[in-house]
Amino acid sequence: MARNTSIHLSIPSKSLDQIEDFMKSKRIQSRTQAIQYLIRIGLKMDEFKVKCSDPEFVKEMDNEWKVEETADWIDSLSYQQKEIIGRAWEIAKRKRERELNQMIH
């Protein structure tokens, strides 16, 4: 049985506006559902970030991505989900380029 705990959460107005826009795009009826969804996604992203720091995991994923069927899950994502993944990739690339430039100079 899932445990639920009520908490008080202060959210900046800008973030609340983004959450409400997200709710409209996903047809989510409550802020609670939207925030729970976004927390789950954030936790998964963090878990994946930690895994990606493991060289063995990176090697394993590199081998998996060489198998075309592995990418089939992308077809099941919504346009918005694909956009989010693309933006995250672009941010990571820019950050890495900045780090490399700092190391050079």
ROBASE-659867 format. One record per residue (C-alpha): residue number from 0; residue in one letter; x, y, z. Coordinates in steps of 0.1 Angstrom, whole numbers, plus 5000, padded with zeros to 4 digits. Layout:
<recs>
{num NUM; residu A; px X; py Y; pz Z}
...
</recs>
This chain:
<recs>
{num 0; residu M; px 5000; py 5000; pz 5000}
{num 1; residu A; px 5014; py 5034; pz 4990}
{num 2; residu R; px 5020; py 5058; pz 5019}
{num 3; residu N; px 5008; py 5094; pz 5014}
{num 4; residu T; px 5019; py 5123; pz 5035}
{num 5; residu S; px 5005; py 5158; pz 5033}
{num 6; residu I; px 5031; py 5186; pz 5032}
{num 7; residu H; px 5030; py 5223; pz 5028}
{num 8; residu L; px 5050; py 5234; pz 4998}
{num 9; residu S; px 5060; py 5270; pz 4988}
{num 10; residu I; px 5064; py 5273; pz 4951}
{num 11; residu P; px 5076; py 5304; pz 4933}
{num 12; residu S; px 5049; py 5321; pz 4911}
{num 13; residu K; px 5069; py 5315; pz 4879}
{num 14; residu S; px 5071; py 5278; pz 4887}
{num 15; residu L; px 5034; py 5276; pz 4895}
{num 16; residu D; px 5026; py 5292; pz 4862}
{num 17; residu Q; px 5048; py 5266; pz 4845}
{num 18; residu I; px 5030; py 5238; pz 4864}
{num 19; residu E; px 4996; py 5252; pz 4854}
{num 20; residu D; px 5007; py 5253; pz 4817}
{num 21; residu F; px 5020; py 5217; pz 4821}
{num 22; residu M; px 4986; py 5207; pz 4835}
{num 23; residu K; px 4968; py 5222; pz 4805}
{num 24; residu S; px 4990; py 5205; pz 4780}
{num 25; residu K; px 4986; py 5171; pz 4798}
{num 26; residu R; px 4950; py 5176; pz 4808}
{num 27; residu I; px 4959; py 5170; pz 4844}
{num 28; residu Q; px 4931; py 5180; pz 4867}
{num 29; residu S; px 4949; py 5189; pz 4899}
{num 30; residu R; px 4981; py 5206; pz 4909}
{num 31; residu T; px 4988; py 5177; pz 4933}
{num 32; residu Q; px 4988; py 5152; pz 4904}
{num 33; residu A; px 5010; py 5175; pz 4883}
{num 34; residu I; px 5035; py 5181; pz 4910}
{num 35; residu Q; px 5036; py 5143; pz 4919}
{num 36; residu Y; px 5043; py 5136; pz 4882}
{num 37; residu L; px 5070; py 5162; pz 4879}
{num 38; residu I; px 5086; py 5149; pz 4911}
{num 39; residu R; px 5087; py 5113; pz 4897}
{num 40; residu I; px 5102; py 5126; pz 4865}
{num 41; residu G; px 5128; py 5146; pz 4884}
{num 42; residu L; px 5137; py 5117; pz 4906}
{num 43; residu K; px 5141; py 5094; pz 4876}
{num 44; residu M; px 5163; py 5120; pz 4858}
{num 45; residu D; px 5185; py 5123; pz 4890}
{num 46; residu E; px 5187; py 5085; pz 4892}
{num 47; residu F; px 5198; py 5084; pz 4855}
{num 48; residu K; px 5223; py 5112; pz 4861}
{num 49; residu V; px 5239; py 5091; pz 4889}
{num 50; residu K; px 5240; py 5060; pz 4868}
{num 51; residu C; px 5256; py 5079; pz 4839}
{num 52; residu S; px 5286; py 5087; pz 4862}
{num 53; residu D; px 5293; py 5049; pz 4863}
{num 54; residu P; px 5317; py 5041; pz 4834}
{num 55; residu E; px 5303; py 5005; pz 4832}
{num 56; residu F; px 5268; py 5017; pz 4829}
{num 57; residu V; px 5279; py 5041; pz 4801}
{num 58; residu K; px 5296; py 5013; pz 4783}
{num 59; residu E; px 5265; py 4991; pz 4786}
{num 60; residu M; px 5242; py 5019; pz 4774}
{num 61; residu D; px 5266; py 5026; pz 4745}
{num 62; residu N; px 5263; py 4990; pz 4734}
{num 63; residu E; px 5225; py 4990; pz 4738}
{num 64; residu W; px 5221; py 5021; pz 4717}
{num 65; residu K; px 5238; py 5003; pz 4688}
{num 66; residu V; px 5207; py 4980; pz 4687}
{num 67; residu E; px 5181; py 5000; pz 4668}
{num 68; residu E; px 5151; py 4985; pz 4687}
{num 69; residu T; px 5164; py 4999; pz 4719}
{num 70; residu A; px 5153; py 5034; pz 4707}
{num 71; residu D; px 5117; py 5023; pz 4700}
{num 72; residu W; px 5107; py 5037; pz 4734}
{num 73; residu I; px 5112; py 5071; pz 4719}
{num 74; residu D; px 5083; py 5065; pz 4696}
{num 75; residu S; px 5060; py 5061; pz 4726}
{num 76; residu L; px 5069; py 5095; pz 4740}
{num 77; residu S; px 5047; py 5126; pz 4735}
{num 78; residu Y; px 5061; py 5155; pz 4715}
{num 79; residu Q; px 5065; py 5174; pz 4748}
{num 80; residu Q; px 5085; py 5146; pz 4763}
{num 81; residu K; px 5108; py 5145; pz 4733}
{num 82; residu E; px 5113; py 5182; pz 4735}
{num 83; residu I; px 5122; py 5179; pz 4772}
{num 84; residu I; px 5148; py 5152; pz 4765}
{num 85; residu G; px 5162; py 5173; pz 4736}
{num 86; residu R; px 5165; py 5204; pz 4757}
{num 87; residu A; px 5182; py 5185; pz 4785}
{num 88; residu W; px 5207; py 5171; pz 4760}
{num 89; residu E; px 5214; py 5206; pz 4746}
{num 90; residu I; px 5219; py 5220; pz 4781}
{num 91; residu A; px 5243; py 5191; pz 4790}
{num 92; residu K; px 5262; py 5197; pz 4757}
{num 93; residu R; px 5266; py 5234; pz 4764}
{num 94; residu K; px 5277; py 5228; pz 4799}
{num 95; residu R; px 5303; py 5202; pz 4788}
{num 96; residu E; px 5316; py 5226; pz 4761}
{num 97; residu R; px 5320; py 5254; pz 4787}
{num 98; residu E; px 5339; py 5230; pz 4810}
{num 99; residu L; px 5362; py 5220; pz 4782}
{num 100; residu N; px 5368; py 5256; pz 4773}
{num 101; residu Q; px 5376; py 5264; pz 4809}
{num 102; residu M; px 5401; py 5236; pz 4810}
{num 103; residu I; px 5418; py 5248; pz 4778}
{num 104; residu H; px 5421; py 5284; pz 4790}
</recs>
